[in-house]
Structure formats: structure tokens, C-alpha cells
């Protein structure tokens, strides 16, 4: 079975992620939140590095319970900074709490984070390969930054949109390739 070239065939976590998550549309807020939090930690690193620590992040971040994360205080931030199982970057950890508050505010404003994203996408799935940013990721990134989020530049948001299936970038040789069916 052929997969995208970037998928490390030696890493079972990566194979499962590629085959069962990446590029598959997910609209539930818990998943969208988890992926945005994880993608923000990817900045400057490989996704595989973050993915390998995903279970540790899940434990450290109270199973990605946004209602708990928005209440994290300095003591919890110190605890996270000492957790060798996650990426211990102080700016990213502080941003994760701040971004969680903003994510939660967006849910209150739009009803769901997916509904917020749809204001940019018009409920469409985008099919494109070999890109790292586009006008969609530029616009969402600008809006999130304007709202006060950090580590949400256009490249991170593009990667996020691929992860949650709004952008499907499976390569033509990949068994998951859909090539523009029912989308743009």
C-alpha cells in the first residue's frame, strides 16, 4: 500500500496517523482543540516529534480538557515546564493556555470552532499538494493573531487545516488520495 512520501513507514504512530486521521475531515471541538494545541507546539520542529509525544501531552494537558486548561496557573505552567514527556518551551506552554482561552471564546462566539473555520471555507474541502501556506491559511492565521493567539502563523495553520481535513494533501500515489473529488 503506497502512502505519502513524508510518512515514516518505520513509525507505527505515524502510519496510524496518516491512515486514520490526516486529511480526514473532523469537526468536533475537542479534536479541533487538541490538534491546534499540538500544532502550535510543532513550530520549528517536525510533526513526527510532536506526534511521538501526543500521549504525554494528553496526560499533561488533562486529556485536552479545555475547561481545565484555561484555568492553568503559574504552578501548573511550572509543572509543564518540568514534564520531560512534552516539549518544554516556556513561550509555547504559556501560549497554549492563552490560545485555549481564545479558542474557548471563539466557540462561545460562533457556536463551535468548526463554524468559525467555515466562515473562511464556506464548508468546502480543499485539495492541493506540495504547499505549506495558501490564502486560506493566511486569512485564518491573521484573524487568530488579531484575536491574540501565538504560534499560529500561516504555515502552522496550513498544517492544522491538513490535519483536521479541511485541506486534503494526500499525494497522487497515496492510497488516501482523493484528488479534488467533491471539493476545490
Phi and psi in degrees as GROMACS dihedral restraints (atoms count N, CA, C in turn):
[ dihedral_restraints ]
;  ai    aj    ak    al  type     phi  dphi    fc
    3     4     5     6     1   -87.8    20    10
    4     5     6     7     1   139.1    20    10
    6     7     8     9     1  -124.1    20    10
    7     8     9    10     1   171.9    20    10
    9    10    11    12     1   -56.0    20    10
   10    11    12    13     1   144.8    20    10
   12    13    14    15     1   -58.0    20    10
   13    14    15    16     1   -31.8    20    10
   15    16    17    18     1   -73.4    20    10
   16    17    18    19     1   -16.5    20    10
   18    19    20    21     1   -74.4    20    10
   19    20    21    22     1   118.7    20    10
   21    22    23    24     1   -73.7    20    10
   22    23    24    25     1   106.4    20    10
   24    25    26    27     1   -68.3    20    10
   25    26    27    28     1   -13.0    20    10
   27    28    29    30     1   -85.8    20    10
   28    29    30    31     1   -10.3    20    10
   30    31    32    33     1  -111.5    20    10
   31    32    33    34     1   108.0    20    10
   33    34    35    36     1   -58.6    20    10
   34    35    36    37     1   -37.1    20    10
   36    37    38    39     1   -61.2    20    10
   37    38    39    40     1   -42.2    20    10
   39    40    41    42     1   -67.1    20    10
   40    41    42    43     1   -41.5    20    10
   42    43    44    45     1   -60.1    20    10
   43    44    45    46     1   -47.6    20    10
   45    46    47    48     1   -63.0    20    10
   46    47    48    49     1   -41.0    20    10
   48    49    50    51     1   -62.7    20    10
   49    50    51    52     1   -49.1    20    10
   51    52    53    54     1   -59.1    20    10
   52    53    54    55     1   -46.8    20    10
   54    55    56    57     1   -77.5    20    10
   55    56    57    58     1   -27.3    20    10
   57    58    59    60     1  -119.0    20    10
   58    59    60    61     1    -9.3    20    10
   60    61    62    63     1  -130.3    20    10
   61    62    63    64     1   -55.2    20    10
   63    64    65    66     1   -61.7    20    10
   64    65    66    67     1   123.4    20    10
   66    67    68    69     1    84.2    20    10
   67    68    69    70     1     1.4    20    10
   69    70    71    72     1  -101.5    20    10
   70    71    72    73     1   123.8    20    10
   72    73    74    75     1   -60.7    20    10
   73    74    75    76     1   126.7    20    10
   75    76    77    78     1  -129.9    20    10
   76    77    78    79     1   131.4    20    10
   78    79    80    81     1  -118.4    20    10
   79    80    81    82     1    -4.8    20    10
   81    82    83    84     1   -77.5    20    10
   82    83    84    85     1   138.6    20    10
   84    85    86    87     1   -58.0    20    10
   85    86    87    88     1   -37.8    20    10
   87    88    89    90     1   -61.7    20    10
   88    89    90    91     1   -45.2    20    10
   90    91    92    93     1   -68.0    20    10
   91    92    93    94     1   -45.1    20    10
   93    94    95    96     1   -59.6    20    10
   94    95    96    97     1   -37.5    20    10
   96    97    98    99     1   -67.8    20    10
   97    98    99   100     1   -48.8    20    10
   99   100   101   102     1   -55.4    20    10
  100   101   102   103     1   -46.9    20    10
  102   103   104   105     1   -68.0    20    10
  103   104   105   106     1   -37.3    20    10
  105   106   107   108     1   -66.5    20    10
  106   107   108   109     1   -40.8    20    10
  108   109   110   111     1   -62.1    20    10
  109   110   111   112     1   -47.2    20    10
  111   112   113   114     1   -65.9    20    10
  112   113   114   115     1   -42.9    20    10
  114   115   116   117     1   -61.3    20    10
  115   116   117   118     1   -35.8    20    10
  117   118   119   120     1   -66.0    20    10
  118   119   120   121     1   -26.9    20    10
  120   121   122   123     1   -78.3    20    10
  121   122   123   124     1   -17.3    20    10
  123   124   125   126     1   -71.1    20    10
  124   125   126   127     1   -25.4    20    10
  126   127   128   129     1   -43.9    20    10
  127   128   129   130     1   117.9    20    10
  129   130   131   132     1    83.8    20    10
  130   131   132   133     1    -0.8    20    10
  132   133   134   135     1  -127.1    20    10
  133   134   135   136     1   176.0    20    10
  135   136   137   138     1   -88.8    20    10
  136   137   138   139     1   152.0    20    10
  138   139   140   141     1   -63.0    20    10
  139   140   141   142     1   -35.2    20    10
  141   142   143   144     1   -59.7    20    10
  142   143   144   145     1   -38.8    20    10
  144   145   146   147     1   -59.3    20    10
  145   146   147   148     1   -46.1    20    10
  147   148   149   150     1   -67.7    20    10
  148   149   150   151     1   -45.7    20    10
  150   151   152   153     1   -58.3    20    10
  151   152   153   154     1   -40.1    20    10
  153   154   155   156     1   -64.3    20    10
  154   155   156   157     1   -21.2    20    10
  156   157   158   159     1  -103.8    20    10
  157   158   159   160     1     5.4    20    10
  159   160   161   162     1   -55.6    20    10
  160   161   162   163     1   -46.1    20    10
  162   163   164   165     1   -63.1    20    10
  163   164   165   166     1   -37.2    20    10
  165   166   167   168     1   -66.5    20    10
  166   167   168   169     1   -40.8    20    10
  168   169   170   171     1   -61.0    20    10
  169   170   171   172     1   -41.5    20    10
  171   172   173   174     1   -59.0    20    10
  172   173   174   175     1   -44.0    20    10
  174   175   176   177     1   -67.8    20    10
  175   176   177   178     1   -47.7    20    10
  177   178   179   180     1   -64.4    20    10
  178   179   180   181     1   -33.0    20    10
  180   181   182   183     1  -103.7    20    10
  181   182   183   184     1    36.3    20    10
  183   184   185   186     1    46.9    20    10
  184   185   186   187     1    50.9    20    10
  186   187   188   189     1    58.4    20    10
  187   188   189   190     1    33.1    20    10
  189   190   191   192     1    54.0    20    10
  190   191   192   193     1    41.2    20    10
  192   193   194   195     1   -84.4    20    10
  193   194   195   196     1   102.7    20    10
  195   196   197   198     1   -59.5    20    10
  196   197   198   199     1   -32.8    20    10
  198   199   200   201     1   -66.8    20    10
  199   200   201   202     1   -26.1    20    10
  201   202   203   204     1   -84.5    20    10
  202   203   204   205     1   -43.3    20    10
  204   205   206   207     1   -63.1    20    10
  205   206   207   208     1   -37.0    20    10
  207   208   209   210     1   -66.3    20    10
  208   209   210   211     1   -13.9    20    10
  210   211   212   213     1  -101.0    20    10
  211   212   213   214     1     3.9    20    10
  213   214   215   216     1   -59.4    20    10
  214   215   216   217     1   134.3    20    10
  216   217   218   219     1  -110.7    20    10
  217   218   219   220     1  -173.4    20    10
  219   220   221   222     1   -59.7    20    10
  220   221   222   223     1   -35.7    20    10
  222   223   224   225     1   -64.2    20    10
  223   224   225   226     1   -42.4    20    10
  225   226   227   228     1   -67.7    20    10
  226   227   228   229     1   -37.8    20    10
  228   229   230   231     1   -62.8    20    10
  229   230   231   232     1   -40.9    20    10
  231   232   233   234     1   -63.0    20    10
  232   233   234   235     1   -40.3    20    10
  234   235   236   237     1   -60.5    20    10
  235   236   237   238     1   -44.6    20    10
  237   238   239   240     1   -64.8    20    10
  238   239   240   241     1   -39.3    20    10
  240   241   242   243     1   -63.4    20    10
  241   242   243   244     1   -23.9    20    10
  243   244   245   246     1   -96.7    20    10
  244   245   246   247     1    -0.2    20    10
  246   247   248   249     1   -84.8    20    10
  247   248   249   250     1   105.8    20    10
  249   250   251   252     1   -69.7    20    10
  250   251   252   253     1   -10.1    20    10
  252   253   254   255     1   -83.7    20    10
  253   254   255   256     1   -12.0    20    10
  255   256   257   258     1  -119.0    20    10
  256   257   258   259     1   178.7    20    10
  258   259   260   261     1   -81.0    20    10
  259   260   261   262     1   117.1    20    10
  261   262   263   264     1   -98.4    20    10
  262   263   264   265     1    62.2    20    10
  264   265   266   267     1  -102.7    20    10
  265   266   267   268     1   116.8    20    10
  267   268   269   270     1   -57.5    20    10
  268   269   270   271     1   -43.2    20    10
  270   271   272   273     1   -64.7    20    10
  271   272   273   274     1   -40.6    20    10
  273   274   275   276     1   -69.5    20    10
  274   275   276   277     1   -38.5    20    10
  276   277   278   279     1   -65.1    20    10
  277   278   279   280     1   -46.6    20    10
  279   280   281   282     1   -62.6    20    10
  280   281   282   283     1   -40.4    20    10
  282   283   284   285     1   -63.3    20    10
  283   284   285   286     1   -34.9    20    10
  285   286   287   288     1   -62.4    20    10
  286   287   288   289     1   -36.8    20    10
  288   289   290   291     1   -71.7    20    10
  289   290   291   292     1   -47.9    20    10
  291   292   293   294     1   -58.4    20    10
  292   293   294   295     1   -46.9    20    10
  294   295   296   297     1   -63.0    20    10
  295   296   297   298     1   -33.3    20    10
  297   298   299   300     1   -64.5    20    10
  298   299   300   301     1   -41.1    20    10
  300   301   302   303     1   -62.7    20    10
  301   302   303   304     1   -44.1    20    10
  303   304   305   306     1   -68.0    20    10
  304   305   306   307     1   -41.7    20    10
  306   307   308   309     1   -56.3    20    10
  307   308   309   310     1   -46.2    20    10
  309   310   311   312     1   -62.5    20    10
  310   311   312   313     1   -40.0    20    10
  312   313   314   315     1   -64.5    20    10
  313   314   315   316     1   -37.2    20    10
  315   316   317   318     1   -64.7    20    10
  316   317   318   319     1   -40.4    20    10
  318   319   320   321     1   -59.9    20    10
  319   320   321   322     1   -44.5    20    10
  321   322   323   324     1   -63.2    20    10
  322   323   324   325     1   -37.1    20    10
  324   325   326   327     1   -73.8    20    10
  325   326   327   328     1   -39.6    20    10
  327   328   329   330     1  -108.2    20    10
  328   329   330   331     1   -10.4    20    10
  330   331   332   333     1    96.7    20    10
  331   332   333   334     1   -33.7    20    10
  333   334   335   336     1  -162.2    20    10
  334   335   336   337     1   159.8    20    10
  336   337   338   339     1   -69.8    20    10
  337   338   339   340     1   -32.6    20    10
  339   340   341   342     1   -63.6    20    10
  340   341   342   343     1   -40.5    20    10
  342   343   344   345     1   -61.4    20    10
  343   344   345   346     1   -37.8    20    10
  345   346   347   348     1   -60.9    20    10
  346   347   348   349     1   -48.6    20    10
  348   349   350   351     1   -60.7    20    10
  349   350   351   352     1   -35.0    20    10
  351   352   353   354     1   -66.2    20    10
  352   353   354   355     1   -20.9    20    10
  354   355   356   357     1   -66.2    20    10
  355   356   357   358     1   -19.7    20    10
  357   358   359   360     1   -98.1    20    10
  358   359   360   361     1   -29.5    20    10
  360   361   362   363     1  -101.8    20    10
  361   362   363   364     1   -16.3    20    10
  363   364   365   366     1    54.8    20    10
  364   365   366   367     1    37.4    20    10
  366   367   368   369     1    62.8    20    10
  367   368   369   370     1    24.5    20    10
  369   370   371   372     1  -101.1    20    10
  370   371   372   373     1   151.7    20    10
  372   373   374   375     1  -101.1    20    10
  373   374   375   376     1   137.5    20    10
  375   376   377   378     1  -106.3    20    10
  376   377   378   379     1   132.9    20    10
  378   379   380   381     1  -113.9    20    10
  379   380   381   382     1   112.9    20    10
  381   382   383   384     1  -160.0    20    10
  382   383   384   385     1   150.6    20    10
  384   385   386   387     1  -125.9    20    10
  385   386   387   388     1   163.1    20    10
  387   388   389   390     1    59.9    20    10
  388   389   390   391     1    35.1    20    10
  390   391   392   393     1  -124.3    20    10
  391   392   393   394     1   159.0    20    10
  393   394   395   396     1  -122.7    20    10
  394   395   396   397     1   -13.1    20    10
  396   397   398   399     1  -150.0    20    10
  397   398   399   400     1   163.8    20    10
  399   400   401   402     1  -156.7    20    10
  400   401   402   403     1  -177.8    20    10
  402   403   404   405     1   -61.9    20    10
  403   404   405   406     1   -37.0    20    10
  405   406   407   408     1   -62.0    20    10
  406   407   408   409     1   -50.2    20    10
  408   409   410   411     1   -66.3    20    10
  409   410   411   412     1   -34.3    20    10
  411   412   413   414     1   -60.4    20    10
  412   413   414   415     1   -47.4    20    10
  414   415   416   417     1   -67.9    20    10
  415   416   417   418     1   -43.1    20    10
  417   418   419   420     1   -66.3    20    10
  418   419   420   421     1   -43.7    20    10
  420   421   422   423     1   -57.9    20    10
  421   422   423   424     1   -48.0    20    10
  423   424   425   426     1   -58.5    20    10
  424   425   426   427     1   -42.4    20    10
  426   427   428   429     1   -67.4    20    10
  427   428   429   430     1   -43.4    20    10
  429   430   431   432     1   -64.8    20    10
  430   431   432   433     1   -39.4    20    10
  432   433   434   435     1   -65.2    20    10
  433   434   435   436     1   -41.7    20    10
  435   436   437   438     1   -60.4    20    10
  436   437   438   439     1   -33.0    20    10
  438   439   440   441     1   -78.2    20    10
  439   440   441   442     1   -11.3    20    10
  441   442   443   444     1   111.3    20    10
  442   443   444   445     1     3.3    20    10
  444   445   446   447     1   -72.8    20    10
  445   446   447   448     1   154.2    20    10
  447   448   449   450     1  -121.3    20    10
  448   449   450   451     1   158.0    20    10
  450   451   452   453     1    57.5    20    10
  451   452   453   454     1    42.0    20    10
  453   454   455   456     1  -132.5    20    10
  454   455   456   457     1    42.6    20    10
  456   457   458   459     1   -64.9    20    10
  457   458   459   460     1   171.6    20    10
  459   460   461   462     1   -58.3    20    10
  460   461   462   463     1   -38.3    20    10
  462   463   464   465     1   -66.5    20    10
  463   464   465   466     1   -43.0    20    10
  465   466   467   468     1   -64.0    20    10
  466   467   468   469     1   -43.4    20    10
  468   469   470   471     1   -66.7    20    10
  469   470   471   472     1   -37.6    20    10
  471   472   473   474     1   -60.7    20    10
  472   473   474   475     1   -46.8    20    10
  474   475   476   477     1   -60.6    20    10
  475   476   477   478     1   -40.9    20    10
  477   478   479   480     1   -60.5    20    10
  478   479   480   481     1   -46.5    20    10
  480   481   482   483     1   -64.4    20    10
  481   482   483   484     1   -33.1    20    10
  483   484   485   486     1   -66.9    20    10
  484   485   486   487     1   -44.6    20    10
  486   487   488   489     1   -60.4    20    10
  487   488   489   490     1   -40.0    20    10
  489   490   491   492     1   -93.4    20    10
  490   491   492   493     1     3.6    20    10
  492   493   494   495     1    87.9    20    10
  493   494   495   496     1     7.7    20    10
  495   496   497   498     1   -76.3    20    10
  496   497   498   499     1   -32.8    20    10
  498   499   500   501     1  -114.5    20    10
  499   500   501   502     1   122.5    20    10
  501   502   503   504     1  -103.6    20    10
  502   503   504   505     1   113.5    20    10
  504   505   506   507     1  -117.8    20    10
  505   506   507   508     1    23.5    20    10
  507   508   509   510     1   -62.4    20    10
  508   509   510   511     1   135.3    20    10
  510   511   512   513     1   -71.6    20    10
  511   512   513   514     1   157.6    20    10
  513   514   515   516     1   -56.8    20    10
  514   515   516   517     1   -33.3    20    10
  516   517   518   519     1   -80.9    20    10
  517   518   519   520     1   -10.8    20    10
  519   520   521   522     1   -78.5    20    10
  520   521   522   523     1   141.1    20    10
  522   523   524   525     1   -64.4    20    10
  523   524   525   526     1   -16.7    20    10
  525   526   527   528     1   -90.9    20    10
  526   527   528   529     1    -2.7    20    10
  528   529   530   531     1   -62.2    20    10
  529   530   531   532     1   132.7    20    10
  531   532   533   534     1  -117.1    20    10
  532   533   534   535     1   -18.9    20    10
  534   535   536   537     1    52.2    20    10
  535   536   537   538     1    48.0    20    10
  537   538   539   540     1    87.6    20    10
  538   539   540   541     1     5.9    20    10
  540   541   542   543     1   -65.4    20    10
  541   542   543   544     1   127.5    20    10
  543   544   545   546     1    59.5    20    10
  544   545   546   547     1    30.3    20    10
  546   547   548   549     1  -157.5    20    10
  547   548   549   550     1  -155.4    20    10
